[in-house]
């Protein structure tokens, strides 16, 4: 049975969806004002693996991942660039989709944009005001009265006094309590017209947190089976979603809360605010996209993961070993044999809170078997299981000959050198043949002599 670590319960629990056989999963997506960085890639790949495994396990999944396309940072980017907000968001949405496709992140079933659901957001604000959970402030904003919601802090595990003592929010004179957060932001004269909507509260725009409460309820209802996101969303974003949704409608927003771990750089979380981020597209100039995906998947989704060039190089070397095994056998195409011990071990790993490191260890065990026996069955099992993680679906030689990405070596030139070496061997000029092999190796090209006089190559 599948067990998932539930952030709310602070424990692994058996997964039992509200409707047997169906999973309604909502994951907080991108705020589209810049390119995706590797921290975003980790979140995208992690939840892609989750939805893949749920579907492979026989669940009918409805996966929703939103886009925040109205936000202070987006407005600032538009004003600074002299462009319309919609121009900025469309550009970065397209860029995000390109990065997802490169990483083989499957699209969600629904990808709502915040600007398409403002009416539902205002409905929630009205309900909260009627229930005494929201109030209008002197500056025209509508704020959530945090101390009026008894369950506030249950996700983060902190009391209101703990949160106040930690000084995690700025003091705002228009709020009754510093922890209160904005539901509806009054329009400012300096902001562009397309950043405001008419409402009973005056022209303005939604606060960030209310967006996800509205979109998740409108598309999936309550309670959600799974609500997920990055590590920095647990507080305040997800805590505030709970207060809004449960305060307005009662009941439970989500049964299971999932948060992936942070991607670290020199012991600090990778983030745009810290300026220590690397974009997906810049990284893919130097590494095959599958190397980056493998780098993410080889760590457990909840664990902190450290980014370093050496770690990506190690991921490339490990993935190369798997592809080298596949290149030495002809995989059968029978799909996963769940009755085989490798299939059972893989399933046990994934059912244990999506333990991808253990699942990948199964792939390496199969690779060892393939290297010893060239078994089409073992090769087919390895490829089929890896496919559930979005791995090993390239033609092996194509990966091995381009594993560094960037196209630094000309394949035709390499083949010409191999032909030159073959002629040297035929002429018994073994010194020349050895020199060519050494020269290619110095350029990062490994030659492998196969039976029948065939030589294949791959990048080191």
KOLDRENVO-157082 format. One record per residue (C-alpha): x, y, z; residue number from 1. Coordinates in nm, 4 decimals, decimal comma. Example, Ala and Ser with C-alpha at 12.3 -4.5 7.8 and 13.67 -1.06 7.14 Angstrom:
2
          x          y          z   num
     1,2300    -0,4500     0,7800     1
     1,3670    -0,1060     0,7140     2
//
This chain:
460
          x          y          z   num
     0,0000     0,0000     0,0000     1
     0,1224     0,3492    -0,0818     2
     0,2424     0,5523     0,2175     3
     0,3071     0,9287     0,1912     4
     0,4708     1,1612     0,4413     5
     0,1992     1,4082     0,5388     6
     0,3458     1,7428     0,6457     7
     0,0302     1,8166     0,8444     8
     0,0551     1,4938     1,0462     9
     0,4373     1,5004     1,0534    10
     0,4387     1,1299     0,9746    11
     0,4110     0,8792     0,6933    12
     0,0541     0,7617     0,6530    13
    -0,1315     0,5101     0,4351    14
    -0,2710     0,6953     0,1366    15
    -0,6477     0,6687     0,1137    16
    -0,8121     0,9112    -0,1308    17
    -1,1560     1,0509    -0,0591    18
    -1,3022     0,8717    -0,3604    19
    -1,1528     0,5232    -0,3976    20
    -0,9383     0,4956    -0,7093    21
    -0,9352     0,8720    -0,7771    22
    -0,6750     1,1306    -0,6797    23
    -0,7292     1,5053    -0,6887    24
    -0,3891     1,6704    -0,6599    25
    -0,3130     2,0422    -0,6530    26
     0,0436     2,1746    -0,6678    27
     0,1392     2,5412    -0,6427    28
     0,3184     2,6403    -0,9595    29
     0,5281     2,9259    -1,0908    30
     0,5026     3,3012    -1,0487    31
     0,5944     3,3945    -1,4043    32
     0,8211     3,6972    -1,3937    33
     1,1551     3,5263    -1,4712    34
     1,3077     3,2037    -1,6006    35
     1,2776     2,8831    -1,3980    36
     1,5816     2,8034    -1,1842    37
     1,7027     2,4629    -1,0671    38
     1,5033     2,4860    -0,7446    39
     1,1903     2,5126    -0,9570    40
     1,3142     2,2190    -1,1660    41
     1,3362     2,0088    -0,8521    42
     0,9759     2,0859    -0,7594    43
     0,8480     2,0270    -1,1130    44
     1,0296     1,6951    -1,1547    45
     0,9445     1,5733    -0,8032    46
     0,5702     1,6149    -0,8475    47
     0,5902     1,4841    -1,2032    48
     0,7297     1,1611    -1,0552    49
     0,4482     1,1590    -0,7971    50
     0,1733     1,1877    -1,0568    51
     0,3442     0,9295    -1,2813    52
     0,3593     0,6765    -0,9994    53
    -0,0004     0,7411    -0,8939    54
    -0,1154     0,6750    -1,2507    55
     0,1094     0,3675    -1,2800    56
    -0,0496     0,2426    -0,9571    57
    -0,3922     0,2513    -1,1209    58
    -0,5313     0,5750    -0,9786    59
    -0,7364     0,8114    -1,1962    60
    -0,5477     1,1333    -1,1312    61
    -0,6629     1,4886    -1,1851    62
    -0,3494     1,6959    -1,1522    63
    -0,3801     2,0744    -1,1268    64
    -0,0764     2,3025    -1,1160    65
    -0,1506     2,6725    -1,1259    66
     0,0247     2,9748    -1,2743    67
     0,0455     3,2997    -1,0780    68
     0,0216     3,5647    -1,3496    69
    -0,0555     3,8701    -1,1329    70
     0,1798     3,9653    -0,8513    71
     0,3922     4,2550    -0,7239    72
     0,7055     4,1113    -0,8880    73
     0,5281     4,0691    -1,2203    74
     0,3979     4,4259    -1,2085    75
     0,7454     4,5547    -1,1230    76
     0,8988     4,3584    -1,4119    77
     0,6412     4,4956    -1,6552    78
     0,6911     4,8564    -1,5418    79
     1,0709     4,8293    -1,5526    80
     1,0680     4,6722    -1,9000    81
     0,8027     4,9078    -2,0406    82
     0,5845     4,6106    -2,1402    83
     0,2295     4,5102    -2,0669    84
     0,1829     4,2605    -1,7834    85
     0,0366     4,0081    -2,0270    86
     0,3460     4,0349    -2,2490    87
     0,5727     3,9590    -1,9550    88
     0,3665     3,6647    -1,8324    89
     0,3137     3,5079    -2,1765    90
     0,6884     3,5238    -2,2458    91
     0,7821     3,3503    -1,9215    92
     0,4966     3,0986    -1,9433    93
     0,6293     2,9932    -2,2844    94
     0,9814     2,9718    -2,1408    95
     0,8549     2,7619    -1,8485    96
     0,6832     2,5205    -2,0859    97
     1,0028     2,4876    -2,2898    98
     1,1973     2,3991    -1,9747    99
     0,9318     2,1464    -1,8682   100
     0,9360     1,9780    -2,2086   101
     1,3152     1,9558    -2,2021   102
     1,2996     1,7872    -1,8603   103
     1,0198     1,5535    -1,9768   104
     0,7828     1,6973    -1,7168   105
     0,4380     1,5929    -1,8290   106
     0,1819     1,8761    -1,8405   107
    -0,0796     1,8826    -1,5638   108
    -0,4393     1,8037    -1,6503   109
    -0,5306     2,1662    -1,5766   110
    -0,3058     2,4707    -1,5601   111
    -0,5262     2,7571    -1,4377   112
    -0,4042     3,1143    -1,4370   113
    -0,4882     3,3365    -1,1434   114
    -0,6272     3,6135    -1,3635   115
    -0,8956     3,3731    -1,4904   116
    -1,0433     3,3135    -1,1428   117
    -1,0685     3,6562    -0,9792   118
    -1,4487     3,6233    -0,9432   119
    -1,4100     3,3094    -0,7288   120
    -1,1467     3,4868    -0,5200   121
    -1,3846     3,7737    -0,4466   122
    -1,6524     3,5216    -0,3482   123
    -1,4189     3,3757    -0,0848   124
    -1,3282     3,7227     0,0425   125
    -1,6993     3,8038     0,0863   126
    -1,7616     3,4795     0,2751   127
    -1,4685     3,5480     0,5066   128
    -1,5914     3,9000     0,5742   129
    -1,9406     3,7720     0,6529   130
    -1,7931     3,5240     0,9016   131
    -1,5832     3,7854     1,0772   132
    -1,2579     3,6459     0,9418   133
    -1,1788     3,9422     0,7157   134
    -1,1869     4,3171     0,7602   135
    -1,1355     4,6275     0,5502   136
    -0,8390     4,8401     0,6495   137
    -0,7908     5,2132     0,6208   138
    -0,5678     5,1852     0,3140   139
    -0,8390     5,0077     0,1135   140
    -0,6993     4,6542     0,1502   141
    -0,9027     4,3631     0,2828   142
    -0,7088     4,1558     0,5370   143
    -0,7548     3,8172     0,6976   144
    -0,7941     3,8283     1,0770   145
    -0,5578     3,5465     1,1671   146
    -0,6437     3,5338     1,5390   147
    -1,0083     3,4658     1,4532   148
    -0,9171     3,1295     1,2947   149
    -0,8493     2,8756     1,5718   150
    -0,6465     2,6357     1,3593   151
    -0,3884     2,8838     1,2377   152
    -0,0374     2,7382     1,2622   153
    -0,1355     2,3705     1,2438   154
     0,0605     2,3070     0,9231   155
     0,3787     2,4892     1,0224   156
     0,3489     2,3638     1,3800   157
     0,3905     2,7085     1,5311   158
     0,1613     2,9024     1,7587   159
     0,0667     3,2605     1,6841   160
     0,2895     3,3774     1,9674   161
     0,5821     3,1774     1,8257   162
     0,5280     3,3354     1,4864   163
     0,5126     3,6838     1,6370   164
     0,8278     3,6212     1,8403   165
     1,0104     3,5099     1,5255   166
     0,9319     3,8414     1,3571   167
     0,8488     3,6616     1,0353   168
     0,6223     3,9347     0,9053   169
     0,6619     4,3098     0,8687   170
     0,4614     4,5419     1,0904   171
     0,1895     4,7218     0,8951   172
    -0,0072     4,9934     1,0719   173
    -0,3177     4,9168     0,8655   174
    -0,3417     4,5659     1,0123   175
    -0,4987     4,4732     1,3417   176
    -0,2274     4,2148     1,3943   177
     0,1125     4,1923     1,2191   178
     0,0341     3,8326     1,1185   179
    -0,2825     3,9323     0,9313   180
    -0,2380     3,8949     0,5565   181
    -0,3955     4,0642     0,2583   182
    -0,6842     3,9064     0,0677   183
    -0,7574     4,1988    -0,1646   184
    -0,5062     4,4715    -0,2448   185
    -0,6339     4,8185    -0,3260   186
    -0,5063     4,9531    -0,6569   187
    -0,2321     5,2145    -0,6460   188
    -0,2247     5,5094    -0,8887   189
     0,1289     5,4164    -0,9964   190
     0,0280     5,0671    -1,1094   191
    -0,0808     4,9884    -1,4674   192
    -0,4557     4,9644    -1,5416   193
    -0,4374     4,5963    -1,6352   194
    -0,3288     4,5134    -1,2796   195
    -0,6707     4,6021    -1,1311   196
    -1,0216     4,4584    -1,1224   197
    -1,3447     4,6253    -1,0115   198
    -1,4990     4,4899    -0,6912   199
    -1,7250     4,5785    -0,3996   200
    -1,4038     4,6750    -0,2200   201
    -1,2987     4,9157    -0,4913   202
    -1,0513     4,8598    -0,7756   203
    -0,7676     4,6270    -0,6848   204
    -0,6248     4,2802    -0,7267   205
    -0,6174     3,9573    -0,5276   206
    -0,3552     3,8749    -0,2684   207
    -0,1255     3,5860    -0,3558   208
    -0,2645     3,3343    -0,1069   209
    -0,6302     3,3716    -0,2073   210
    -0,5455     3,2729    -0,5643   211
    -0,4738     2,9081    -0,4822   212
    -0,7721     2,8749    -0,2474   213
    -0,9973     2,9835    -0,5323   214
    -0,8386     2,7788    -0,8107   215
    -0,8096     2,4548    -0,6158   216
    -1,1730     2,4689    -0,5005   217
    -1,3094     2,5675    -0,8401   218
    -1,1297     2,2849    -1,0226   219
    -1,1080     2,0093    -0,7607   220
    -1,3430     2,0924    -0,4721   221
    -1,2657     2,0060    -0,1087   222
    -1,1032     1,8168     0,0411   223
    -0,8081     1,7676    -0,1921   224
    -0,6374     1,4324    -0,1721   225
    -0,2918     1,5871    -0,2110   226
    -0,1768     1,9468    -0,1922   227
     0,1891     2,0027    -0,2708   228
     0,4545     2,2599    -0,3372   229
     0,8060     2,3773    -0,2702   230
     0,9667     2,3873     0,0753   231
     0,9188     2,7614     0,1228   232
     0,5409     2,7425     0,0766   233
     0,4551     2,5609     0,3994   234
     0,4533     2,8962     0,5761   235
     0,2996     3,1361     0,5077   236
     0,1403     3,0406     0,1760   237
    -0,0079     2,7004     0,2577   238
    -0,0875     2,7974     0,6145   239
    -0,2831     3,0921     0,4769   240
    -0,4603     2,8768     0,2180   241
    -0,5871     2,6549     0,4979   242
    -0,7128     2,9563     0,6933   243
    -0,8923     3,0956     0,3880   244
    -1,0470     2,7766     0,2492   245
    -1,1446     2,6174     0,5779   246
    -1,2499     2,9529     0,7227   247
    -1,4805     3,0219     0,4282   248
    -1,6237     2,6766     0,3644   249
    -1,5531     2,4666     0,6728   250
    -1,4207     2,1149     0,6443   251
    -1,0680     2,0240     0,5399   252
    -0,8713     2,1798     0,2544   253
    -0,6423     1,8810     0,1936   254
    -0,5961     1,5372     0,3449   255
    -0,2271     1,5024     0,2579   256
     0,0264     1,7861     0,2363   257
     0,3501     1,7218     0,0472   258
     0,6551     1,9493     0,0372   259
     0,9731     1,8737    -0,1529   260
     1,3066     1,9603     0,0056   261
     1,5175     2,2637    -0,0805   262
     1,7917     2,2775    -0,3400   263
     2,0961     2,4194    -0,1651   264
     2,3989     2,6144    -0,2855   265
     2,6781     2,6465    -0,0283   266
     2,4376     2,5679     0,2570   267
     2,1808     2,8270     0,1433   268
     1,8533     2,7605    -0,0355   269
     1,8690     2,8399    -0,4065   270
     1,6420     3,1366    -0,4674   271
     1,6113     3,4445    -0,6817   272
     1,5978     3,6677    -0,3742   273
     1,9434     3,5448    -0,2656   274
     2,0844     3,5769    -0,6164   275
     2,2406     3,2285    -0,5994   276
     2,0266     3,0627    -0,8619   277
     2,1088     2,8885    -1,1879   278
     1,8423     2,8780    -1,4570   279
     1,7308     2,5543    -1,6169   280
     1,8091     2,6788    -1,9662   281
     2,1616     2,7894    -1,8787   282
     2,2321     2,4540    -1,7141   283
     2,1060     2,2687    -2,0214   284
     2,3725     2,4403    -2,2305   285
     2,6232     2,2160    -2,0537   286
     2,4269     1,9032    -1,9600   287
     2,1751     1,6785    -2,1278   288
     1,8295     1,7491    -1,9826   289
     1,7983     1,3887    -1,8679   290
     2,1127     1,4334    -1,6591   291
     1,9413     1,7162    -1,4725   292
     1,6271     1,5068    -1,4269   293
     1,8361     1,2150    -1,3002   294
     2,0188     1,4500    -1,0605   295
     1,6821     1,5436    -0,9079   296
     1,5336     1,1948    -0,8957   297
     1,8342     1,0226    -0,7407   298
     1,7649     1,2144    -0,4160   299
     1,4531     1,1640    -0,2072   300
     1,2074     1,4417    -0,2807   301
     1,1890     1,5518     0,0862   302
     1,5642     1,5654     0,1473   303
     1,7774     1,8775     0,1049   304
     1,9826     1,8470    -0,2111   305
     2,3069     2,0290    -0,2829   306
     2,3786     2,1791    -0,6222   307
     2,7381     2,1729    -0,7426   308
     2,8980     2,1148    -1,0797   309
     3,0626     1,7997    -0,9381   310
     2,7218     1,6615    -0,8398   311
     2,5851     1,7118    -1,1900   312
     2,8981     1,5527    -1,3367   313
     2,8507     1,2556    -1,1043   314
     2,4860     1,2280    -1,2116   315
     2,5972     1,2277    -1,5747   316
     2,8489     0,9506    -1,5071   317
     2,5883     0,7404    -1,3243   318
     2,3295     0,7835    -1,5998   319
     2,5962     0,6975    -1,8556   320
     2,6517     0,3637    -1,6790   321
     2,2835     0,2798    -1,7129   322
     2,2715     0,3766    -2,0799   323
     2,5932     0,1832    -2,1474   324
     2,4234    -0,1302    -2,0167   325
     2,1222    -0,0690    -2,2419   326
     2,3515    -0,0126    -2,5403   327
     2,4987    -0,3607    -2,4884   328
     2,1643    -0,5413    -2,5092   329
     1,8458    -0,5330    -2,7126   330
     1,5682    -0,4601    -2,4578   331
     1,2460    -0,6509    -2,5067   332
     0,9333    -0,4357    -2,5108   333
     0,7082    -0,6402    -2,2836   334
     0,6588    -0,3674    -2,0254   335
     0,7097    -0,4028    -1,6504   336
     0,7048    -0,7530    -1,5040   337
     0,5668    -0,6800    -1,1575   338
     0,6029    -1,0445    -1,0588   339
     0,9800    -1,0269    -1,0986   340
     1,1866    -0,9516    -0,7867   341
     1,3132    -0,6294    -0,9441   342
     0,9574    -0,5130    -1,0120   343
     0,8556    -0,5934    -0,6560   344
     1,1565    -0,4100    -0,5118   345
     1,0894    -0,1063    -0,7303   346
     0,7253    -0,0969    -0,6274   347
     0,8113    -0,1335    -0,2589   348
     1,0495     0,1625    -0,2875   349
     0,8025     0,3879    -0,4655   350
     0,5178     0,2930    -0,2324   351
     0,7381     0,4021     0,0570   352
     0,6832     0,7775     0,0146   353
     0,8174     0,7797    -0,3439   354
     1,1643     0,6577    -0,2448   355
     1,3333     0,7188    -0,5785   356
     1,6915     0,6553    -0,4539   357
     1,5933     0,2972    -0,3682   358
     1,4068     0,2643    -0,6977   359
     1,7155     0,3781    -0,8890   360
     1,9249     0,1246    -0,6960   361
     1,7005    -0,1417    -0,8534   362
     1,7913    -0,0036    -1,1970   363
     2,1624    -0,0377    -1,1203   364
     2,1103    -0,3978    -1,0070   365
     1,9421    -0,4690    -1,3399   366
     2,2228    -0,2896    -1,5247   367
     2,4745    -0,5183    -1,3554   368
     2,2743    -0,8192    -1,4727   369
     2,2580    -0,6830    -1,8272   370
     2,6344    -0,6217    -1,8315   371
     2,6950    -0,9826    -1,7284   372
     2,4381    -1,1571    -1,9476   373
     2,3199    -0,9092    -2,2166   374
     1,9723    -1,0333    -2,1224   375
     1,6984    -0,8678    -2,3317   376
     1,4531    -0,9436    -2,0491   377
     1,6605    -0,7630    -1,7857   378
     1,7296    -0,4746    -2,0246   379
     1,3593    -0,4457    -2,1038   380
     1,2675    -0,4522    -1,7340   381
     1,5256    -0,1809    -1,6609   382
     1,3990     0,0436    -1,9398   383
     1,0317    -0,0071    -1,8478   384
     1,0863     0,0646    -1,4775   385
     1,3028     0,3670    -1,5548   386
     1,0274     0,4996    -1,7793   387
     0,8060     0,5359    -1,4717   388
     1,0599     0,7934    -1,3496   389
     1,0944     0,9588    -1,6905   390
     1,4398     0,8058    -1,7484   391
     1,6224     0,5875    -2,0043   392
     1,3811     0,6488    -2,2898   393
     1,6393     0,7889    -2,5335   394
     1,8155     0,5709    -2,7875   395
     2,1237     0,4670    -2,5867   396
     2,3815     0,5629    -2,8491   397
     2,2207     0,9035    -2,8974   398
     2,2604     0,9722    -2,5259   399
     2,6100     0,8284    -2,5007   400
     2,7314     1,0319    -2,7949   401
     2,5834     1,3532    -2,6587   402
     2,5941     1,3052    -2,2830   403
     2,7803     1,6291    -2,2255   404
     2,5349     1,8300    -2,4386   405
     2,6453     2,1360    -2,6294   406
     2,7641     1,9517    -2,9413   407
     3,1356     2,0199    -2,8785   408
     3,2506     1,7316    -3,0956   409
     3,1555     1,6738    -3,4527   410
     3,0137     1,3229    -3,4920   411
     3,1212     1,2997    -3,8548   412
     3,4773     1,3944    -3,7626   413
     3,4810     1,1311    -3,4877   414
     3,3576     0,8633    -3,7265   415
     3,6327     0,9654    -3,9709   416
     3,8961     0,9210    -3,6981   417
     3,7507     0,5806    -3,6128   418
     3,7741     0,4799    -3,9778   419
     4,1345     0,6046    -3,9846   420
     4,2108     0,3956    -3,6770   421
     4,0474     0,0884    -3,8336   422
     4,2670     0,1286    -4,1407   423
     4,5755     0,1652    -3,9219   424
     4,4881    -0,1598    -3,7440   425
     4,4310    -0,3278    -4,0795   426
     4,7760    -0,2080    -4,1882   427
     4,9131    -0,3406    -3,8563   428
     5,0217     0,0127    -3,7625   429
     4,9135    -0,0386    -3,4023   430
     5,1097     0,2604    -3,2767   431
     4,9002     0,4879    -3,4999   432
     4,5801     0,3129    -3,3890   433
     4,6726     0,3607    -3,0234   434
     4,7607     0,7254    -3,0875   435
     4,4179     0,7937    -3,2409   436
     4,2420     0,6279    -2,9463   437
     4,4483     0,8356    -2,7020   438
     4,3833     1,1583    -2,8933   439
     4,0091     1,0973    -2,8942   440
     4,0125     1,0101    -2,5246   441
     4,1899     1,3391    -2,4542   442
     3,8972     1,5090    -2,6309   443
     3,6508     1,3247    -2,4082   444
     3,5620     1,0489    -2,6575   445
     3,5734     0,6855    -2,5416   446
     3,6048     0,4097    -2,8052   447
     3,4613     0,0637    -2,7459   448
     3,5647    -0,2216    -2,9749   449
     3,2818    -0,4706    -3,0272   450
     3,2841    -0,8230    -3,1728   451
     3,3071    -0,8348    -3,5502   452
     3,5471    -0,5425    -3,5752   453
     3,2811    -0,2800    -3,4957   454
     3,3881     0,0252    -3,2949   455
     3,1343     0,2497    -3,1213   456
     3,1994     0,5697    -2,9326   457
     3,0542     0,7716    -2,6503   458
     3,1414     1,0851    -2,4612   459
     3,3346     1,0305    -2,1419   460
//
